Amino acid sequence: MRNEIVYDDRGRPDILVVFTPDELKLPDTLKGRKVKEYAISKYPNTMIDGRPYSLPFMPPAVNVNHDEAIRLCEAKGPGWHLITNDEWAALGHQSWENDTVPTGNTSSGKSHSHPEQTGATYKDSYGKTLAGSGPIEWNHDRTAEGVADMVGNVWEHVGGVRFLNGQVQIIPNNEAAAGADQSPDSKEWTAIYTPDGDPVYYNVKDGEIVLQPTAPKEKDYDGVPFCDLHERTDMEVPDKLIELGLYPAPDYESEEYFWLDTDGERCVSRGGHWIHGVSAGVFCLVGTRSRSGSDAGLGFRSALVRYSGDSGDLDHLDDDPTDLSSAPDKLKATIKGNADKLNQRDEAKSWPFPLPETLPGVVKLMLTKVLTEIYTAAGGKDLLTFEKMAYNASDEEIKETLRIASQLAQLNIAANAMRQAFEQTKLAMTTSITIKKEGDHE
């Protein structure tokens, strides 16, 4: 785990907490792409010029409905998304397993259980605190490097989970983080099943919430302590529910609450808000709002997936664009074989190909010249060999090359914007942000 500052195309920073998939026990592959890192907004997002950012000492954005939260996060760029329930629950489990379950703003600017723990309220906040203004005990690992404000302050939308007439449905494998369709009629919504193959329903009745394998006969809404959820005696609780923070682990103890409405589709938000006291918590959940529901106590935070082979982060802006290490093995073998053969041919200095007589041939010649220019700009030395490789490439190689070239073009644009914005940001920022290492604090 580490903290990282990432600048966008406007030169504005996001502060993220970066984890490997193993650290969060999350999937290392999403929709066929290898995941390198999950980067979670360190703070509930604030809004600046219509875009969400993860910044400290800023008022959390509120009055945003579920679909708008998804749209705002995904509009930040490739890999960005609304934090998923999978990711939120993974952080919660990490806190619990490491005995660092956080406190938070649960009593109008302070912790109800530890009133000496306070954050900075602001004008017209009604008791909400500025993001990250509380002590390190309000971070998920109780260190300065942790994810802040997961308990209390404002409810936070999470993606990839919903309740439909009491049935819990998810976007499997955390693919809500990879642009999955989360609309009401999406075919990607999937029920969670018991070991016996029955779907899981939550029945709200007579002040209880009971898990059962059949749809509730009546619609109702209520809340109970999270640890008071229980199942029908003839039903075995799926491990997936515990993994996703939708049912307490056998030895988990807490007084936080779980609210649910079994009438229609209900989106999920987590954490509780600034006056919830003992009811708030890292596994606290409310499933009573519709997609259009929004209020002054409901916010959100973005997250970012980085894939292996991507160059879209500050650590890899100067990577060699001709490096094929992330290309499919079959493509690398084919290119290497072609190169070995071409190196044995004549080394004529002139353009080695006849003028084409067909339109496809002309297009292929133009493509060869464009790719050769990119190769030259990247510092390639063996121009003749590359020209021959490009001209003799198979349709499969051309298709894969165009995909990679498109990514490089977008990266070059973003890199130039970041480099220009960096100088502007150094002048514009009035507050210096220092991220400490773990050894720098007690």
N, C-alpha and C positions, 0 to 999 in steps of 0.2 A: 504494500500500500504506500502511496505517496500523494502529495499535493502537487498540482500543476496549474499554471496559469496559461490559458489559451486565448489568443486574440482572434476576433472575428474580422470580417472584411471591412468593418467600420473602425477598426483599431480599438475596440472595446474588449475588456477582459472578462472571462469566466474563470472562476476558481473551482477546480474539480478535484475530487478524491478518486484516484485511479487504482483499480484492483485487477489482478489477473483472474481469469475464470475460476481457477482453483481456490483462490482466496475467498471467493464468495460462493463456491460450490454451485456455480451456474454453468450452463452449457458452453462448451468451447467451440461449437459450430452452430451458426444460425442460417437457415435456408441454404445450406451447402457451402457457406463461407466460414473459414477458420477465424475464430475470435482471438484477437491478441489481448485486448483489455476492455474492461468496463469502466467508464469514467462517470461518476455520479456528481451532480451539483452539490457542492459542499453546503450550500444554503438554500432555503426556499427562495424561489426566483422572484426578482423584482422586475418591473417593466420600465424600459427606457426607450423612448421613441418607437413604441409598438413591438419591441423585441424583448424576450425574457433573458435575464442574466443572473448568474450566481455570484453575488457580491455581499460583503459584510457591511453591517451598519446601514442597511437599506430597508425600507418598509416592504414586507412581503406583498406581492400582488394578490389581490382578492377579487371577488365578484367575477370570476371566470368560470364558465361552465365546462363540462367534461370534454366535449368535442373541440371547443376553442383551445383548451389546454393542450390537447393532442396536436392541433394544427400549429399553434405557436411554437411548440417544441420542435416539431418536424421541419418547420420553416427555417430553422437555424442552419440547416445544411445536412449533407449525407451523414448518416449514423446517429443523428440527434433524434431524440424521442422523449415522450413523457415517461418519467420513471415508471417501471412496470411493477406490478405486485410481486412478481418473482424477485426483482432486485430489492424492493423494500423488505420483503420477508427474509431474504438472505442477510441483509444488514441486521435485522432484528435477531435472527438466530445467532449471528456472529456475536452480537452483544450479550445475549443470554449465555452462550457456551463459554465466553471468556469472562463472565461475571462482571460485565461493564454496562448493564442495562441503564440507559440514560434517564435522567430527570429532565425537567423542562419548565417552560412558562405555563403553569397550570393554575395560577391564582393571581391573575391580573398583574403580571410583571415579575412574579417570583414563583418558585416551586412551592406547592402546597405542603410537601413533606419536609422540605429544607428551606424555610423562608429566608435564610441567609443567602441563598442563591438567587440573584436578581439579574434582570436584563434591563436594557434601556428602552423605556416606553417613548412614544412620540405623540405629537399633536393629533387629536381626534383618533387615537388608536383604541380607546376604550379598554386598554389593558394589554394590547398586543405589544410585542417588543421588536426592535430592529433585528434583522437576521444576524445571527452569530454574536449578539451582544451579551449573551449569558456566559457563565463559566464553562470550563471544559467538561464538567459533569453533564452538561447538556449535549455533548457530542456522543456519537454512538459507541465510541470506544473509550470515552473519558480521557482523551488526549487532545492536544491542540490540532492534530492531524485528522481527526475524525469528522464524520458527517454530522452537521449541526441541526438542532431543532426538529428532530423526528418525533418528539413528545410535546404535545401542547402547542401553544401559540396560534397556529392555524391548521385546520384540516388540510390534507393534501390529496389531490386526485392521484390515483394510480391506474395504469393501463393494464390490459391483458386479462381482466377478470370482470365478471358481472354476475348478477342473479336475475333469472328469468322465471317469474312465477314461483320463486323459491328454489329453483334448480341452480346450482352453482355451475358456471361455464367459464372456460379459460381459453386463451390462445396458447396452445401447447408449446413447450420447449423454449419459452421466453421469446417467441418470435414476434410479439408485440414490439420488441426492441428493434426489429429488423423491417419495419414498415408493413407489418401485417394489417389486413383490413379489419378495423374494429367497429365498423358501422353496425347498426342494429340488425341488418339482414345478412351480414357476412357469413359465408360458409366456413370460415375458419374457427368460429366458436365451437368448442367441444365440451361435452359433459365430462365430469369426473365420475369414474365408476368404482363400485365396491369390488372386492376380490371375487364376489359372486357374479359380477357383470351387471349390477343394477346401477342406475344413475343416482346421484346424491341430491336429495332435497333437504331444505331447512324448513321446518314447520314451526311457525310462530303461533302459540296458543296458550292461553291461561297463564301468562307471565313466564312462559318457558320458551326456549328455542331448542328443538329436538331434531337430530338428523334422522332421516328415514329414506327408504328406497322408492317411495311413491310420492306423487304430487300431493301437496296439501289440499284438503277438500274446501277449506275456507281461506280467505285472504286476511292478513292482519299484519300489524307492525308492533315492535316492542324492542326493548334492549335488556340484556342480561350480562352479568360479569362474563368475560371471555372464558374463564375457567369453569363456568357453570354450563357451558354447552355440553350436551350429552347426546347419545345415540339411542335408538330403539334397541331393545335387548336382542332382537333377531338380526342385528346389523353389525358388520365389522367396518370400522372407520378406515378409509384408505390412507396410506402413508402420505400420499400427495397432498391431502388437506393440511396435515401438520407441516409439511415442507413449505407450503404457500401461506402459512400463518392464518389459515381459515379454521383451525381447530387446535386446541392446546396440546402440547406434548404431555406425556403422562406425568412427568415430574415438574412441569412448569407451574409457578405460583405467581399470581398477580390479581389485582382487583380491577384492572382496566375493563372497559365495556365493549360489547359487540351488539350493534343495533341493526335490525333488518326489517324490510317491508317485502312481503311475498306477493304483492300485487303488481304484475307487469315487470318491465325491465328496470333494474336498479344498478346504477354505477357505484363504484367503491371509492371511498377516500379513507385516509388512515391518520392516526396519531392523536386526534382530539384537538381541542383549542384552549384558549387562555383562561377559561373559567371552569374547566371540567374536573379539576382536582384529581381525586383518586380514579376517576373514570378514564382519564387519558393514559396513554401508554404506547410503546413502540408497536404492539400488536393490536391496539385499539382500532376498531373498524366500524364504519357506518355504511350500510347498504340500503339507504332509504331515499336517495336522491335520484331523480330522473336525469337524463342527459342534459336537459336544459337548465337544471337546477344550479343556482349560484347565489352566494351571499357574502357578507363582509367577513365571515370566518372561514372561507374556503379558498385555499391557494394551490400551488403546485410547484414541482421542480423538474427540470430537464435532466437528461442523462445522455451519454454518448457511447456508442460502440465503435471500437477500432478493430479493424480486421488485419490479419497477418498479410504482409505484402503491401498494405496501404502506405502512402507517403504523406498522408494528410495531417501530420502533426509536426510540431516544431522540432522534434528530435530528428526528423528525416527529410527536411526540406532540401538538403544538399545531396541526397542519395543519387547514385548514378542512374539516370533514366534508362540506360541500356541494359541494366542488370536484369537478367531473366530468372533470378533465383526463385521468384514466386510463381513463375509460369508452370503450367501443368507439365508433368514429367514427359508425357508423350510429345508435347510441342518442343520441349528443350532437346529431346533426343533427335527429333526430325531436323531442327535447325542446326544442331551440331553436326549431324551427318551430311547435310547440304554444304556446310562450311568446309568440312574436311575434303569433300570432293572438289569444291570450287578452288580451294587453295592449290590443287594440283594442276589446274588449267593454266592457260597462258596468262601472262600479266600485262596484257595490252593496256595502254594508257587511254585510248580513245573510248567513247561510249560503245559498249560491246554488243548492243542489240540492234537488229534491223528495225526500220520504221514499220509499225503495224499497219495492216491493211483492213482491219475491222474496228468497229467502235469499241467493243470490249478491250481489244488490244491497246487502243489509244488511252482508254481510262486506266488500264493497268500500268502503262508507261508513265502517265501523269502521277499515279500513286507511288510508283517507284521513285520518281524524282522528289516528291514531297517527303517521303520517308528518309530518303538520302540526305535531304536538307536537315531534318531533325537529327539524324545520326551525326552529321557534321557539327551541328550546333552543340551537341552533347559531348563533343571532343573525340568522336570516333576517328581512328587513324587509318584503318584498312578500308578505304572508300570503295575500291573496285570489288572486293569480296562482298561488301554489303550490298552494292548495286545488284550483283548477280543473285544474291540470296533473295532480295526483295522481288526481283523480276521473275524468278523461278519458283516463288512461293506457291504453295497449294492454296485452294480456297479456304481450308480450315485455318492455315497459318495466317492468311490475310484477315480473316474474321477476328481472330484472337489479337492480331497486331493492331487492328483498328480500335478494338476495345481498350487496349492498354494505352494507345496513343491519345484517345479521347480523355482518359483519366489524367494523362500527363499534361494535356492542354489545360484542363481545369485546374490542376495543381499549380501550374506555372502562373496562371492568373491570380490564384489565391495567394501564392507565395509572394508575388510582387506587391499585392495589396497589403499583405501583412508587414513586409519590410518597410513600405512607405508609412504604414500606420504606426509602426513601432516608434519612429522618430517623433511623430506627432504625439503619441501617447506619453512619451517621456517628458515632453513639455507640458502636456495638459494635466497629467495626474498630479494632484496636490498631496496625495497621501501615499507613502511608500508602504508596500505590502511585503512583509518578510515572512517566509514560511520556514519554521524551525524544523530541525531534525528531531527524531525521537529522543536522542540523547541530550537535547538542550533543555528539557524540562523535567520536573520531578514526576 
